[in-house]
Amino acid sequence: MTSDIQYPDNFIERLHAVWGEGFLSPGGAEEVREIVRDIDLAQKTVLDIGFGTAGPAITLARELGAGQVVGVDVEEPLHRRAKAIVDAAGLSERIDLRLVEPGPLPFGDASFDVVFSKDSIIHIPDKGALFAEVRRVLKPGGTFAASDWLSGEGPDAEAALRHMGGHLHFEMATAPQMEKILRDAGFKSVSSVDRNAWYAIVVDEELRTLERVYDDLVARVGKEVVDPWLQVRRGLARAVQGGGLRPTHLRGTSP
């Protein structure tokens, strides 16, 4: 993830208005459970890459039984907000959130049973370097389980993506590309699950939610912020519905 601030407080407020406190991407706790479906997290040590505002980490610890969740992210506003949410949930002893510099993960080899990430890998340009680090910090037989915003293929997909806009920096890849990068990093049993059909339905409800909370958002962050962002959200919906943006689950096993 880049070191400049992409998630200031007013952007966090907008994303929480769409997806609920603690979540910066769709699906909430239900989607977290889907990402780690059939993985036994009881008393396991989990690394959460890109903890956002800690909703996924709380789900992993409180609902799914992870013994310890260590989260890393690179932006101070996220760290501050996430820590407050974890403290309010009474989980500060089981969730350790760390503000880190972009680059190699600050952990020893074979430190984690599971490495998890929800929709943050899109911000990381060198995905091969990231997956090599993920494999390094996973214990033998450990699991990488993530969701990410992937790209479709072909001219229709490219046209849809051009409508997304916004201030975020991201590096897109297709599902076959991501699977190859994972295999090249040494992962076994690599798989991906396309979630585009699910999100194409969900995104309509998100737009209706934004319309319902529009006045409240304007009061909190200003019309000059909300109106352009609403246009971005509509562009994102078109990108999903046109097949250009494909939410995808990724999984691999460390040998």
ZICOR-V119099 format. One record per residue. N is the residue number from 1. RES is the residue in three letters. SS is DSSP state (H for helix, E for strand, L for the rest). PHI is phi in degrees with one decimal (NA if undefined). BURIAL is # if it has 16 or more other C-alpha atoms within 10 Angstrom, else .. Layout:
{{N;RES;SS;PHI;BURIAL} {N;RES;SS;PHI;BURIAL}}
This chain:
{{1;MET;L;NA;#} {2;THR;L;-76.1;#} {3;SER;L;-88.4;.} {4;ASP;L;-77.0;.} {5;ILE;L;-78.1;.} {6;GLN;L;-101.0;#} {7;TYR;L;-123.9;#} {8;PRO;L;-69.6;.} {9;ASP;H;-56.7;.} {10;ASN;H;-69.3;.} {11;PHE;H;-74.5;#} {12;ILE;H;-58.6;#} {13;GLU;H;-59.0;#} {14;ARG;H;-66.0;#} {15;LEU;H;-68.6;#} {16;HIS;H;-63.4;#} {17;ALA;H;-63.4;#} {18;VAL;H;-85.5;#} {19;TRP;H;-113.8;#} {20;GLY;L;95.6;#} {21;GLU;L;-58.5;#} {22;GLY;L;95.1;#} {23;PHE;L;-124.8;#} {24;LEU;L;-111.4;#} {25;SER;L;-151.3;#} {26;PRO;L;-74.5;#} {27;GLY;L;101.1;#} {28;GLY;H;57.9;#} {29;ALA;H;-61.9;#} {30;GLU;H;-61.1;.} {31;GLU;H;-71.0;#} {32;VAL;H;-58.7;#} {33;ARG;H;-60.4;#} {34;GLU;H;-68.3;.} {35;ILE;H;-60.8;#} {36;VAL;L;-104.2;#} {37;ARG;L;-50.6;.} {38;ASP;L;71.0;.} {39;ILE;L;-100.8;.} {40;ASP;L;-81.1;.} {41;LEU;L;-97.5;#} {42;ALA;E;-55.8;.} {43;GLN;L;62.4;.} {44;LYS;L;-83.1;#} {45;THR;E;-98.0;#} {46;VAL;E;-119.8;#} {47;LEU;E;-99.1;#} {48;ASP;E;-107.8;#} {49;ILE;E;-88.7;#} {50;GLY;L;78.6;#} {51;PHE;L;-70.2;#} {52;GLY;L;61.6;#} {53;THR;L;-116.2;#} {54;ALA;L;80.3;#} {55;GLY;H;-56.9;#} {56;PRO;H;-62.4;#} {57;ALA;H;-61.4;#} {58;ILE;H;-64.3;#} {59;THR;H;-62.1;#} {60;LEU;H;-61.4;#} {61;ALA;H;-81.9;#} {62;ARG;H;-78.4;#} {63;GLU;H;-93.8;.} {64;LEU;L;-109.2;#} {65;GLY;L;82.7;#} {66;ALA;E;-57.5;#} {67;GLY;L;-70.8;#} {68;GLN;E;-146.4;#} {69;VAL;E;-115.5;#} {70;VAL;E;-109.5;#} {71;GLY;E;-110.4;#} {72;VAL;E;-126.6;#} {73;ASP;E;-154.9;#} {74;VAL;L;-116.3;#} {75;GLU;L;-120.1;#} {76;GLU;H;-60.5;#} {77;PRO;H;-58.7;#} {78;LEU;H;-66.0;#} {79;HIS;H;-60.6;#} {80;ARG;H;-63.5;.} {81;ARG;H;-67.3;#} {82;ALA;H;-63.9;#} {83;LYS;H;-63.0;#} {84;ALA;H;-63.4;.} {85;ILE;H;-69.2;#} {86;VAL;H;-64.5;#} {87;ASP;H;-60.7;.} {88;ALA;H;-63.8;.} {89;ALA;L;-81.2;.} {90;GLY;L;72.1;.} {91;LEU;L;-117.9;#} {92;SER;L;-65.6;#} {93;GLU;L;-78.9;.} {94;ARG;L;-109.4;#} {95;ILE;E;-123.0;#} {96;ASP;E;-111.8;#} {97;LEU;E;-100.9;#} {98;ARG;E;-122.5;#} {99;LEU;E;-85.5;#} {100;VAL;L;-127.2;#} {101;GLU;L;-85.6;.} {102;PRO;L;-58.6;.} {103;GLY;L;134.4;.} {104;PRO;L;-57.5;.} {105;LEU;L;-71.1;#} {106;PRO;L;-84.8;.} {107;PHE;L;-139.1;.} {108;GLY;L;-74.1;.} {109;ASP;L;-61.0;.} {110;ALA;L;53.4;#} {111;SER;L;-92.8;#} {112;PHE;E;-130.7;#} {113;ASP;E;-78.4;#} {114;VAL;E;-138.9;#} {115;VAL;E;-114.1;#} {116;PHE;E;-122.8;#} {117;SER;E;-155.6;#} {118;LYS;E;-119.7;#} {119;ASP;L;63.7;#} {120;SER;L;-118.1;#} {121;ILE;H;-66.4;#} {122;ILE;H;-54.7;#} {123;HIS;H;-81.8;#} {124;ILE;L;-100.0;#} {125;PRO;L;-65.6;#} {126;ASP;L;-95.0;.} {127;LYS;H;-71.5;#} {128;GLY;H;-62.5;#} {129;ALA;H;-64.1;.} {130;LEU;H;-61.7;#} {131;PHE;H;-67.4;#} {132;ALA;H;-64.2;#} {133;GLU;H;-68.1;#} {134;VAL;H;-59.9;#} {135;ARG;H;-63.1;#} {136;ARG;H;-62.0;#} {137;VAL;H;-85.0;#} {138;LEU;E;-79.6;#} {139;LYS;E;-68.9;#} {140;PRO;E;-54.4;.} {141;GLY;E;83.1;.} {142;GLY;E;-73.1;#} {143;THR;E;-117.1;#} {144;PHE;E;-100.6;#} {145;ALA;E;-135.7;#} {146;ALA;E;-148.9;#} {147;SER;E;-120.5;#} {148;ASP;E;-155.7;#} {149;TRP;E;-85.0;#} {150;LEU;E;-107.6;#} {151;SER;E;-100.8;#} {152;GLY;L;-77.5;#} {153;GLU;L;-130.6;.} {154;GLY;L;94.7;.} {155;PRO;H;-64.0;.} {156;ASP;H;-64.8;.} {157;ALA;H;-64.7;#} {158;GLU;H;-63.0;#} {159;ALA;H;-64.2;.} {160;ALA;H;-63.2;#} {161;LEU;H;-64.7;#} {162;ARG;H;-63.9;.} {163;HIS;L;-83.4;#} {164;MET;L;-67.8;#} {165;GLY;L;62.5;.} {166;GLY;L;94.9;.} {167;HIS;L;-98.8;.} {168;LEU;L;-75.0;.} {169;HIS;L;-99.5;.} {170;PHE;L;-149.8;.} {171;GLU;L;-122.7;.} {172;MET;L;-87.5;#} {173;ALA;L;-143.1;#} {174;THR;L;-89.1;#} {175;ALA;H;-61.0;#} {176;PRO;H;-60.2;.} {177;GLN;H;-63.6;.} {178;MET;H;-66.0;#} {179;GLU;H;-61.7;#} {180;LYS;H;-65.3;.} {181;ILE;H;-62.9;#} {182;LEU;H;-62.9;#} {183;ARG;H;-64.2;#} {184;ASP;H;-63.1;.} {185;ALA;L;-80.0;#} {186;GLY;L;104.4;#} {187;PHE;L;-74.8;#} {188;LYS;E;-111.6;#} {189;SER;E;50.8;.} {190;VAL;E;-76.2;#} {191;SER;E;-149.3;#} {192;SER;E;-139.7;#} {193;VAL;E;-127.8;.} {194;ASP;E;-74.0;.} {195;ARG;L;-111.9;#} {196;ASN;H;-63.0;#} {197;ALA;H;-62.3;.} {198;TRP;H;-60.9;.} {199;TYR;H;-74.3;#} {200;ALA;H;-60.1;#} {201;ILE;H;-79.6;.} {202;VAL;H;-62.3;.} {203;VAL;H;-63.8;#} {204;ASP;H;-63.9;.} {205;GLU;H;-65.9;.} {206;GLU;H;-61.7;#} {207;LEU;H;-64.7;.} {208;ARG;H;-65.6;.} {209;THR;H;-62.2;.} {210;LEU;H;-60.9;#} {211;GLU;H;-65.5;.} {212;ARG;H;-68.8;.} {213;VAL;L;-100.1;.} {214;TYR;H;-53.8;#} {215;ASP;H;-62.5;.} {216;ASP;H;-65.8;.} {217;LEU;H;-63.5;#} {218;VAL;H;-59.8;.} {219;ALA;H;-64.0;.} {220;ARG;H;-85.3;.} {221;VAL;H;-124.2;.} {222;GLY;L;101.2;.} {223;LYS;H;-62.6;.} {224;GLU;H;-66.9;.} {225;VAL;H;-91.4;.} {226;VAL;H;-71.3;#} {227;ASP;H;-62.1;.} {228;PRO;H;-62.6;.} {229;TRP;H;-68.0;#} {230;LEU;H;-61.7;#} {231;GLN;H;-64.4;.} {232;VAL;H;-62.2;#} {233;ARG;H;-61.9;#} {234;ARG;H;-67.1;#} {235;GLY;H;-65.1;#} {236;LEU;H;-62.7;#} {237;ALA;H;-59.2;#} {238;ARG;H;-64.1;#} {239;ALA;H;-64.3;#} {240;VAL;H;-68.3;#} {241;GLN;H;-66.9;#} {242;GLY;L;-86.1;#} {243;GLY;L;85.5;#} {244;GLY;L;-79.0;#} {245;LEU;E;-118.9;#} {246;ARG;E;-127.7;#} {247;PRO;E;-56.4;#} {248;THR;E;-143.6;#} {249;HIS;E;-91.8;#} {250;LEU;E;-122.9;#} {251;ARG;E;-150.6;#} {252;GLY;E;-158.4;#} {253;THR;E;-116.8;#} {254;SER;L;-78.6;#} {255;PRO;L;-68.3;.}}
